[in-house]
Amino acid sequence: MRRPPSSSARPAPQTDQENCVAHNGSLIPVPGRDIMVQAWYQGGVSVFDFTDPAKPIEIAYFDRGPIDAKNLITGGYWSSYWYNGYIYATEISRGLDVFRLTPSQYLSQNEIDAAISVKATEFNPQQQPKVVWPASSVVAHAYLDQLTRSKSLPADRAAAVTAALTSADKIKSARDKNAAAAAQHLDSLATELEGAAGTMSGSDATRMRALAKTLQGRAAGLR
């Protein structure tokens, strides 16, 4: 999907020949953030972050433009849903479009991959089921990217966590001679991060604790 300019605001390009109103959408399961994809009829499809509800920001969009340049014809996306790594947008007059998110300054590849790691066998957007992320390295990297973006985690600590995860990913089973040491190192880093979270507040504190818990889960997988 196209990325908006660096500004968080984008002028509404809709003309008098386009019906535009918020319609069906769904959450995108990026850990540590509240992100939604929203259909707008002929206003296109918008992806926005409302983790801070006082400061929502659009991070991606797609807009086909009017069906007819001179006449108002009802059409556009009446729904847009995230499902296992893709956004499916049903267009009233022009069929189905399928999108994939691409990394930008607003969303890293690790965050996208962490969202994709949540698999569903069926989906009802009206239910919005609870999302549980696996204790995987990609989920940990997603939290790392967020804490680095907000400058809440010093570069040396982020590098230490990255190195520990890289080492853990090279271990194939608990019988590996390095497994115990790698697990202990991850646990030690998790304890350190939990302590740091106690000095923080808001979303970054939640992310720091979630990163610590993910490292603990990753360590448990090595035992």
N, C-alpha and C positions, 0 to 999 in steps of 0.2 A: 504494500500500500504506500501511497505517496506520503512524504513527511511534510509537515507545515514548516514555514520559515522559523527562524530562531525566536521570534516573538511568540508569546503564548496566545496572542489574539490573531484571528484571521477574519478579514472582512467577509461578510456573507455575500456570495456571488450570485444568489438566486435572482432570477428575473420575474417579471409579472406573468411569464409563461410557464412557471414551475410551481407546483404545489409542494410546500415544505412544512413538515410538522414532525416532531419527535414521535417515533413509533417503536416497534418491538426491538429489543436488544438483549444482551446477556453479558455476564461477567467473563473476563479473561483471567484464568487462574495464575497470575504472576505472584509468587510468594512475596510478602512484605509490602504489597501495594494493592490498592483498589482501582482496578482498570475495567472499563466497560466499552463494548462496541455497541453503537446505536445507529438504527436506521432513521432516515429523515425524508422518506419519499424521494422527491427529486432534489432534495438537498444532499443526497448521497449517503455515504457511510462515514461515521466518525468514530475514532477511538480516543477516549479521554481518561485521564488519571484524576480521580477524586479522593485520593488518600487524605489530602487536606481539603475537606469540603468547602472551606472558605476560599480556596485558591485552586479550583479545577483547571486543568490544562489539557488542551487537545494535543495528542502526540502522533496521530496519523489520520489520513482521510482519503476518500476516493469519491469523485463527483463526475457523473456522466454528462451533465448538462441537460438542457431542456429537450423533450421529445420533439417539439416543433418550435422553430424560432419565432413564429408569429402568433400561434394559437395555444391557449392553455389546454393541455390534454392530461388528464389524470394518469399518473404513472409513478415510477420510482420504486425505491426499496421499501417494502412494507415490513420487512423483517431482516435482521442480520444476527447470526448466532455463531459463537465460537464452539467448535467441536473437534477435539483431538488434533489440534495444530493448525486448523484452517478456519477461516471466517466464511460462512455461507450466507450470501445475500440474495434474497428472492426479489426480483424486479417485476412489477405488475405488468408492464408492457413489453419488456425486453428479455425475459428469461432469468436464468440463474448465473450469478457471478461467484467465483470462489477465489479468496485472497489468502496470501500468507504475509505475516508481519516480517519486516526487515529491520535490522538494527539501526539505531540512530543515536543522537545525543540524549534522547529521551528514554531509550529502551535498548538494553544490551542484548547480544546474542545469548548470553547465559540466562537472562531473564526469560527470553522467548523459549529456550530449550527447557527451562524449569517448568514453564506453563505446559509445554508439550508432554512433559513426563507424567502429567496427570491424565489418565486414560478413562474414558467413559464407554460403557456398552450401550447406553441409551441416554437421552437428554430431554428434559422438560424445563424450559427456561422459567416457567412459572414457579417451579419448586426451589431452584437455586440450592442444590444440595451442598452440604459441608464439604470443603475441599481439604484433603490431607496429602501433603507432599512427602515423597520418599526421602529418607535420610541419605541423600546421594550427593556426590561432589558437585554436580551441576546446580543443585538447589543451594548448596553452600556458596558457590561462586555467584549466584544471583544476589544473595544477601551481601556478599562482599562488594559487588558492583554498586549496590545501593548505598552502602555505608561509605564507600570511596567517593561516590558522586556527591554525597552530602558533607564530605570532609569530616566524618565522625569517627573514622578509623585511621590512625596514623599509617603512613606508607610502609614502615618497617613491620608493623603488625599484620597488615594485609599481605605483605610478601611472605611472612612466616606462615600464615594460614595457607596461602597458595602452595608453598613448598611442601607443607605437610600433606595436603590433599594430593599433590602430584606423586609423592612417595607412596601414599596409601593406594592410589590407583594402579600402581605397578605390582601390588601384591595380589595374587590370585586366590589364595586360600589361607586359612588360619594356621596351616602347617608350615607356611613360609617362615624362615628363620627371622625375618624382619617384622613379622606381623605384630608381635607383642609390643615391640618398641614403638612401632608406628601408632598403634592404638593408644599407648600411654601418652605419646606426644600430642595426639589429638585431644585426649581428655584434659591434658594440662592446659592446652590453648583454650579449650571450652571453659575451664574454670576461670582463666584470666579474663575471657570475654564477659562472663557472667558478672564478674566483679566490676568491669568497666560499665556494664549496663546499669548497675546500681547508681552510678553517678550521672546518668542521663535521664531524659524524659521524652515522652511522645513516641513518634513512629520509629526513631532511630534506636531507642531503648528496646522496643519490641523486636526490631530486626536483629539487634545484637544478641538478645536472648534466643531468638529463633536460630541464629547462626550457631550459637553455642550448643543448642539442643541437636542441631543437625550434625555437628562434629561429634557429639557423643554417640549419636546413632551410627555414624560412619565408623567410629571406633568399635562399637559393639559388633558390627559386621565383620571385623577382623579377628574376632575371638572365637 
